Amino acid sequence: MNRHFVKVALFVLVVSVCFGSFLAFAQPADRTEPVQKAEPVQGSGQVAQPMKQAGSDNGVLYIAAALAVGFSSIAAGWAVSTVGSAALGAISEKPELAGRALIFVGLAEGIAIYGLIIAIMLVGKAG
């Protein structure tokens, strides 16, 4: 493997883990509401659930979101470098392949977008 790629991959991994752990242990500012005692709702026979503290068990979801973005960015970078170099080689021999080559490079870039979508879904679930 290329040393530069390994350095960039490790940098992206470390930054994503640090960002995820920062979000995991961040506390909401004065949004702690007291847990109320469960009392039955009149007329329905059901017991109201006590309110949870905001941000109590969401640390793992934030770390997972950061890892999803980090690993998908690494994979997208590797895919774009591989597909892009092959596409440039093909275009230099047959210029009419430029449209197809551009589509393949765009598909490789989509990997990072998929990771970002997963991270947004995880952060939405945590919030």
Secondary structure, DSSP 4 states (H G I P E B T S, - for coil): --HHHHHHHHHHHHHHHHHHHHHHH---SS---PPPPP-BPTTT-PBPPPPPPTTSS-HHHHHHHHHHHHHHHHHHHHHHHHHHHHHHHHHHH-GGGHHHHHHHHHHHHHHHHHHHHHHHHHHHHH-
